[in-house]
Amino acid sequence: MPEFLKLLPPEEALNRFLDALGDTALMSAERIPTAQALDRVLAEDIIAPHDMPPFTRTTVDGYAVRAAETHGASASLPAYLRIIGEVSMGAQAEIKLQPHSAVLVHTGAMLPDGADAVIMLEDTDHAREGEVEIHRAAAVGDNVLNQGEDVRQGETVLDSGARLRPQEIGGLMGLGITEIAVRLKPAVGILSTGDEVVPPETSAGPGEVRDINTYTLSALVTRTGGDPVSHGIIPDRFEALLAAAREAHVRSDLVIITAGSSVSARDITADVITELGQPGVLVHGVTIRPGKPTILALAGSVPVIGLPGNPVSALVIAGLFVRPILQRLLGMTPPCINATIDARMSLNVASVAGREDYQAVRLVPDGEGFAAVPIFGRSNLIFTMIRADGLVRIPAQATGIAAGEHVQVIPLT
């Protein structure tokens, strides 16, 4: 019967996996319309073709002025300037500001030559025809957006590897970049094994459970930027799993196999992975709970991950290993930032020294921030994760976390 190799800490296991994969594991690129590129990963640097904004403009409705000519102005001692014209929206500012004069401008309009500030309309009044009364002094640059203040022509505004959020889509459109090169989505083959596992639409009989892992893992893959491909539910037989794994290996950029990775009479996953190609299994066993029997392998150029069958274990381990591998395939730089939320543990939580534990918690406002309330449950209970807002990592050297101790909660998004 196969034995676990030397158990590795999660970080060391991931580094071994990434080192074996190398820096050449990168998806090809395709060109698509920018408007369709939300959440895709750039495959090229983006250079600004022009300044943005392309001209100096006002950010408010008001009067373009020379700031020095409003010095000392107030409601009780206003300054008076001649109105010499108006700049319409979307038009070239052909007027030049003369000494002791002002030009009416509207939000977004081009600033006329000679002006260096804009007085808001509500800070003005009209005492005489053709004259504006200024009730507030302006400083140079007040209510003005200068040409190139956001981006300069020739500047690298986005690096290859950036994931495109709504703000990136808007910025690209503002620069007139309507088509871009993005990485192809990695195809991720997902195999769920187990004689007891049945499809969700099936009425589960005695001893049977509905498939959860295919759907949680597919969602995680999609959110990370991959394209999940389900290969169905595979019986606990070597030949059946090997046939499905070979098909997935040929069609996929990453293969995930759930269940069958623990040392038991039905431990066939490691043997199947070995049949797929060299170098084979790199890690079999990680010092973590849940998820100790994790398998990390490389079959030719295709990474293969064997996850525990328990839904909570599978989802936690996928977050730690599947997500970084997908990010490597997509060339994402920098790696996804895992923002955390500071909280205080509400109860004592025990742990076993020598392994990392991940404790599910619920976040509850407590007047000073958040309390992290532990949600206790076994690793095959998916609703422990549904009830949770995040996970607290308990380091391998710790024997637990005391009530009142500050912790960093990794959100479950």
C-alpha positions as CSV (number, residue, x, y, z in Angstrom):
1,M,0.0,0.0,0.0
2,P,1.4,3.5,-0.8
3,E,2.8,5.5,2.0
4,F,2.9,9.2,2.5
5,L,6.2,10.8,1.5
6,K,7.8,13.1,3.9
7,L,5.1,15.6,5.0
8,L,5.9,19.1,3.9
9,P,4.8,22.5,5.3
10,P,2.3,24.1,2.9
11,E,4.7,26.9,1.8
12,E,7.5,24.4,1.1
13,A,5.1,22.1,-0.8
14,L,3.9,24.9,-3.0
15,N,7.4,26.2,-3.7
16,R,8.5,22.7,-4.7
17,F,5.5,22.5,-7.0
18,L,6.0,25.9,-8.6
19,D,9.8,25.2,-9.1
20,A,9.0,22.0,-10.9
21,L,6.5,23.8,-13.1
22,G,9.0,26.5,-14.0
23,D,8.6,30.0,-15.4
24,T,7.8,28.7,-19.0
25,A,4.4,27.4,-18.0
26,L,2.3,30.2,-19.5
27,M,-0.9,30.2,-21.5
28,S,-0.9,31.5,-25.1
29,A,-2.6,34.9,-25.8
30,E,-5.6,36.0,-27.9
31,R,-6.8,39.4,-28.9
32,I,-10.3,40.3,-27.8
33,P,-12.4,43.5,-27.5
34,T,-11.6,45.5,-24.4
35,A,-15.3,45.7,-23.5
36,Q,-15.3,41.9,-23.1
37,A,-12.1,41.6,-21.1
38,L,-13.4,41.9,-17.5
39,D,-11.4,39.6,-15.2
40,R,-9.1,38.5,-18.0
41,V,-5.3,38.7,-17.6
42,L,-3.3,41.0,-19.8
43,A,-0.7,39.4,-22.1
44,E,1.0,42.7,-23.1
45,D,2.1,45.9,-21.5
46,I,-0.2,48.9,-22.2
47,I,1.5,52.1,-23.2
48,A,-0.5,55.4,-23.1
49,P,-0.9,56.7,-26.7
50,H,-1.6,60.2,-25.4
51,D,-1.9,62.3,-22.2
52,M,-4.9,61.7,-20.0
53,P,-6.7,64.0,-19.6
54,P,-5.7,65.2,-23.1
55,F,-6.3,68.8,-22.2
56,T,-6.5,71.0,-19.1
57,R,-10.1,71.2,-17.9
58,T,-12.4,72.4,-15.2
59,T,-13.9,70.0,-12.7
60,V,-16.8,72.4,-11.8
61,D,-19.2,74.9,-13.2
62,G,-17.8,78.4,-12.7
63,Y,-15.4,81.0,-13.9
64,A,-11.9,80.5,-15.2
65,V,-9.6,83.1,-13.6
66,R,-6.1,84.0,-12.7
67,A,-5.8,83.0,-9.0
68,A,-3.7,86.0,-8.2
69,E,-6.5,88.4,-9.2
70,T,-8.8,86.8,-6.6
71,H,-6.4,87.3,-3.7
72,G,-8.2,88.5,-0.5
73,A,-11.7,88.1,-2.0
74,S,-14.5,87.4,0.4
75,A,-18.3,87.8,0.7
76,S,-17.8,91.1,2.5
77,L,-15.0,92.3,0.2
78,P,-15.5,90.7,-3.2
79,A,-13.3,90.9,-6.2
80,Y,-14.8,92.1,-9.6
81,L,-13.7,90.7,-13.0
82,R,-15.0,91.3,-16.5
83,I,-16.7,88.4,-18.2
84,I,-15.2,88.1,-21.6
85,G,-16.8,84.9,-22.9
86,E,-17.7,81.3,-22.4
87,V,-16.2,77.9,-23.3
88,S,-18.8,75.4,-24.3
89,M,-18.6,71.6,-23.5
90,G,-16.8,69.6,-26.1
91,A,-15.4,72.7,-27.8
92,Q,-11.9,74.2,-28.3
93,A,-11.2,77.0,-25.9
94,E,-10.3,79.7,-28.4
95,I,-10.6,82.6,-25.9
96,K,-7.5,83.8,-24.1
97,L,-7.9,85.1,-20.6
98,Q,-7.1,88.8,-20.4
99,P,-5.9,90.7,-17.2
100,H,-8.8,91.3,-14.7
101,S,-11.2,89.1,-16.7
102,A,-13.0,85.8,-16.3
103,V,-14.5,83.2,-18.6
104,L,-17.6,81.1,-17.9
105,V,-16.8,77.4,-18.0
106,H,-18.8,74.2,-17.4
107,T,-17.7,71.0,-15.8
108,G,-15.3,69.1,-18.1
109,A,-14.8,72.0,-20.4
110,M,-11.3,73.1,-21.6
111,L,-9.6,75.8,-19.6
112,P,-8.7,78.9,-21.7
113,D,-5.1,80.0,-22.0
114,G,-4.0,82.3,-19.2
115,A,-6.3,80.8,-16.6
116,D,-4.9,78.8,-13.7
117,A,-7.9,78.3,-11.4
118,V,-11.7,78.1,-11.5
119,I,-14.1,79.8,-9.0
120,M,-17.2,77.7,-8.4
121,L,-20.4,79.2,-9.6
122,E,-21.9,79.3,-6.0
123,D,-19.0,81.5,-4.9
124,T,-20.0,84.2,-7.3
125,D,-22.7,86.7,-7.9
126,H,-23.6,89.4,-10.5
127,A,-23.7,93.0,-9.6
128,R,-23.5,94.6,-13.0
129,E,-23.9,93.4,-16.6
130,G,-20.8,91.7,-17.9
131,E,-19.1,91.5,-14.6
132,V,-18.8,88.7,-12.0
133,E,-18.5,89.3,-8.3
134,I,-16.0,86.8,-6.7
135,H,-16.7,85.9,-3.0
136,R,-13.8,83.5,-2.4
137,A,-10.1,83.6,-3.1
138,A,-8.7,80.9,-5.3
139,A,-5.3,79.2,-5.2
140,V,-3.5,78.1,-8.4
141,G,-4.9,74.8,-9.5
142,D,-8.3,75.0,-7.7
143,N,-11.0,73.0,-9.5
144,V,-8.6,72.3,-12.4
145,L,-7.5,69.0,-13.8
146,N,-4.2,69.4,-15.7
147,Q,-3.3,67.8,-19.0
148,G,-1.5,64.5,-18.3
149,E,-2.3,64.7,-14.6
150,D,-3.6,61.1,-14.7
151,V,-1.4,59.6,-17.4
152,R,1.5,60.8,-19.6
153,Q,1.9,59.8,-23.2
154,G,4.4,56.9,-23.4
155,E,3.8,55.9,-19.8
156,T,3.3,52.2,-19.1
157,V,-0.1,52.2,-17.5
158,L,-0.7,48.5,-17.2
159,D,1.8,45.6,-17.0
160,S,1.4,42.3,-18.6
161,G,-0.1,40.0,-16.0
162,A,-2.5,42.5,-14.6
163,R,-6.1,41.2,-14.0
164,L,-8.6,43.6,-15.6
165,R,-11.1,45.0,-13.1
166,P,-13.9,47.5,-14.0
167,Q,-11.5,50.4,-13.5
168,E,-8.9,49.0,-15.9
169,I,-11.6,48.5,-18.5
170,G,-12.6,52.1,-18.1
171,G,-9.1,53.4,-18.2
172,L,-8.3,51.5,-21.4
173,M,-11.4,52.8,-23.1
174,G,-10.5,56.4,-22.0
175,L,-7.2,55.9,-23.9
176,G,-9.0,54.6,-26.9
177,I,-7.6,51.1,-26.6
178,T,-10.5,49.0,-27.7
179,E,-8.7,45.7,-28.3
180,I,-6.1,44.0,-26.2
181,A,-4.1,40.8,-25.9
182,V,-5.1,38.5,-22.9
183,R,-4.1,35.1,-21.8
184,L,-6.2,32.2,-22.8
185,K,-8.2,30.7,-19.9
186,P,-6.5,27.5,-18.6
187,A,-8.7,24.5,-19.1
188,V,-9.0,22.7,-15.8
189,G,-10.1,19.1,-15.8
190,I,-12.1,18.2,-12.7
191,L,-12.5,14.5,-11.7
192,S,-14.7,13.6,-8.7
193,T,-14.2,10.0,-7.5
194,G,-16.2,7.7,-5.3
195,D,-18.7,4.9,-5.5
196,E,-20.9,6.7,-3.1
197,V,-21.0,10.0,-5.0
198,V,-24.1,10.7,-7.2
199,P,-25.1,13.8,-9.3
200,P,-26.9,16.6,-7.4
201,E,-30.0,16.1,-9.4
202,T,-30.2,12.5,-8.3
203,S,-32.2,11.3,-5.3
204,A,-29.4,10.0,-3.0
205,G,-30.1,6.5,-1.6
206,P,-28.7,4.9,1.5
207,G,-25.0,5.4,1.7
208,E,-24.9,7.8,-1.1
209,V,-24.0,11.5,-1.2
210,R,-24.5,14.2,-3.8
211,D,-21.5,15.6,-5.6
212,I,-20.3,18.9,-4.1
213,N,-16.7,19.1,-5.0
214,T,-17.2,19.4,-8.8
215,Y,-19.2,22.5,-8.3
216,T,-17.2,24.2,-5.5
217,L,-14.0,23.6,-7.4
218,S,-15.5,24.7,-10.7
219,A,-16.6,28.0,-9.1
220,L,-13.1,28.6,-7.6
221,V,-11.5,27.9,-10.9
222,T,-13.8,30.2,-12.7
223,R,-13.3,33.0,-10.2
224,T,-9.5,32.6,-10.5
225,G,-9.6,32.9,-14.3
226,G,-9.7,29.3,-15.5
227,D,-12.2,27.3,-17.5
228,P,-13.5,24.3,-15.6
229,V,-14.3,21.1,-17.5
230,S,-16.1,18.4,-15.5
231,H,-15.2,14.8,-16.4
232,G,-18.0,13.4,-14.3
233,I,-18.1,11.1,-11.3
234,I,-15.5,8.3,-11.5
235,P,-15.9,4.9,-9.8
236,D,-13.3,3.8,-7.2
237,R,-11.6,1.5,-9.8
238,F,-8.1,2.0,-11.0
239,E,-8.9,1.4,-14.7
240,A,-11.8,3.8,-14.7
241,L,-9.9,6.6,-13.0
242,L,-6.9,6.1,-15.2
243,A,-9.0,6.3,-18.4
244,A,-10.7,9.5,-17.2
245,A,-7.4,11.0,-16.0
246,R,-5.7,10.3,-19.3
247,E,-8.5,12.1,-21.2
248,A,-8.4,15.1,-18.8
249,H,-4.6,15.1,-19.1
250,V,-4.7,15.4,-22.9
251,R,-7.4,18.1,-22.9
252,S,-6.4,20.2,-19.9
253,D,-3.8,22.7,-18.7
254,L,-4.4,21.5,-15.1
255,V,-6.0,18.4,-13.7
256,I,-7.7,18.1,-10.3
257,I,-8.8,14.8,-8.8
258,T,-10.8,14.8,-5.7
259,A,-10.9,11.9,-3.2
260,G,-8.7,8.8,-3.3
261,S,-5.6,10.7,-2.1
262,S,-5.5,9.4,1.5
263,V,-3.6,6.2,2.4
264,S,-6.3,3.5,2.3
265,A,-7.3,0.4,0.5
266,R,-8.7,2.7,-2.2
267,D,-5.7,4.9,-2.6
268,I,-5.3,4.8,-6.3
269,T,-4.9,8.5,-7.2
270,A,-1.1,8.5,-6.7
271,D,-0.7,5.4,-8.8
272,V,-2.9,6.8,-11.6
273,I,-1.0,10.1,-11.6
274,T,2.3,8.2,-11.9
275,E,0.9,6.6,-15.1
276,L,0.2,10.0,-16.7
277,G,3.9,10.9,-17.1
278,Q,7.1,12.1,-15.5
279,P,8.2,13.5,-13.1
280,G,5.0,12.3,-11.4
281,V,4.2,12.9,-7.7
282,L,6.3,15.7,-6.1
283,V,4.4,16.0,-2.8
284,H,2.1,13.5,-1.1
285,G,1.2,14.8,2.2
286,V,1.1,18.3,3.7
287,T,1.3,19.4,7.3
288,I,-2.1,21.0,7.3
289,R,-5.6,20.4,8.7
290,P,-7.9,20.0,6.9
291,G,-6.1,18.5,3.8
292,K,-3.1,16.4,5.0
293,P,-3.3,13.8,2.2
294,T,-2.9,16.4,-0.6
295,I,-1.0,15.3,-3.8
296,L,1.0,17.7,-6.0
297,A,2.3,16.3,-9.2
298,L,3.5,17.1,-12.7
299,A,2.7,14.8,-15.6
300,G,4.8,16.1,-18.5
301,S,4.0,19.8,-18.6
302,V,0.6,19.5,-17.0
303,P,0.2,20.0,-13.2
304,V,-2.0,17.5,-11.4
305,I,-3.5,18.0,-7.9
306,G,-5.0,15.3,-5.8
307,L,-7.4,16.8,-3.3
308,P,-9.2,15.2,-0.3
309,G,-12.8,14.2,-1.0
310,N,-14.2,16.0,2.0
311,P,-15.7,19.2,0.6
312,V,-14.3,21.6,3.2
313,S,-10.8,20.0,2.9
314,A,-11.0,20.2,-0.9
315,L,-12.0,23.8,-0.9
316,V,-9.3,24.9,1.6
317,I,-6.6,23.1,-0.2
318,A,-7.8,24.4,-3.6
319,G,-7.4,27.9,-2.3
320,L,-3.8,27.2,-1.2
321,F,-2.6,25.2,-4.2
322,V,-5.0,25.4,-7.2
323,R,-5.3,29.2,-7.1
324,P,-1.5,29.9,-7.2
325,I,-1.0,27.4,-10.0
326,L,-3.7,29.0,-12.1
327,Q,-2.1,32.4,-11.4
328,R,1.3,31.0,-12.6
329,L,-0.3,29.7,-15.8
330,L,-2.0,33.0,-16.4
331,G,1.3,34.9,-15.7
332,M,-0.4,37.1,-13.1
333,T,2.0,39.6,-11.6
334,P,2.1,40.3,-8.8
335,P,0.4,37.3,-7.3
336,C,-3.1,37.8,-6.0
337,I,-3.0,39.8,-2.7
338,N,-4.8,38.0,0.1
339,A,-6.2,40.8,2.1
340,T,-7.1,39.9,5.7
341,I,-9.4,41.3,8.3
342,D,-8.2,42.0,11.9
343,A,-10.4,40.4,14.5
344,R,-10.3,39.1,18.1
345,M,-10.9,35.4,18.7
346,S,-14.0,35.0,20.8
347,L,-13.2,31.5,22.1
348,N,-10.2,29.3,22.8
349,V,-9.3,27.2,19.8
350,A,-7.0,24.2,20.2
351,S,-4.6,23.0,17.6
352,V,-1.9,20.3,17.2
353,A,1.7,21.5,17.0
354,G,3.5,20.5,13.9
355,R,0.8,21.2,11.4
356,E,-1.0,24.3,10.1
357,D,-4.7,24.5,11.0
358,Y,-7.3,26.5,9.2
359,Q,-10.2,27.4,11.5
360,A,-13.5,28.6,10.0
361,V,-14.9,31.7,11.7
362,R,-17.8,34.0,11.6
363,L,-17.2,37.8,11.9
364,V,-19.4,39.6,14.4
365,P,-19.1,43.4,15.1
366,D,-18.2,43.9,18.7
367,G,-18.0,47.6,19.1
368,E,-14.2,47.7,18.7
369,G,-14.0,46.0,15.4
370,F,-14.8,42.3,14.8
371,A,-14.9,39.2,16.9
372,A,-13.9,36.0,15.2
373,V,-16.4,33.3,16.3
374,P,-15.2,29.8,15.6
375,I,-17.5,27.5,13.6
376,F,-16.7,24.0,14.6
377,G,-17.4,21.1,12.2
378,R,-15.8,18.2,10.5
379,S,-14.2,18.5,7.1
380,N,-17.0,16.8,5.3
381,L,-19.6,19.4,6.4
382,I,-19.9,22.0,3.6
383,F,-22.3,24.2,5.6
384,T,-19.5,24.9,8.1
385,M,-17.9,26.9,5.2
386,I,-21.2,28.4,4.2
387,R,-21.8,29.8,7.7
388,A,-18.2,31.1,7.8
389,D,-17.0,34.6,6.7
390,G,-13.4,33.5,6.6
391,L,-10.5,31.3,7.8
392,V,-8.0,31.9,10.5
393,R,-4.5,30.3,9.9
394,I,-3.1,28.7,13.0
395,P,0.7,28.4,12.6
396,A,2.4,25.0,12.8
397,Q,4.3,25.9,15.9
398,A,1.2,27.0,17.8
399,T,-1.0,24.8,20.0
400,G,-4.0,27.0,19.5
401,I,-5.3,30.5,19.8
402,A,-6.5,32.0,23.1
403,A,-9.8,33.9,23.5
404,G,-9.1,37.6,23.0
405,E,-6.0,37.1,20.9
406,H,-5.9,39.2,17.7
407,V,-6.0,37.2,14.5
408,Q,-6.0,37.8,10.8
409,V,-9.1,36.4,9.0
410,I,-8.7,35.4,5.4
411,P,-12.1,36.3,3.8
412,L,-14.0,33.6,2.0
413,T,-15.1,35.5,-1.1
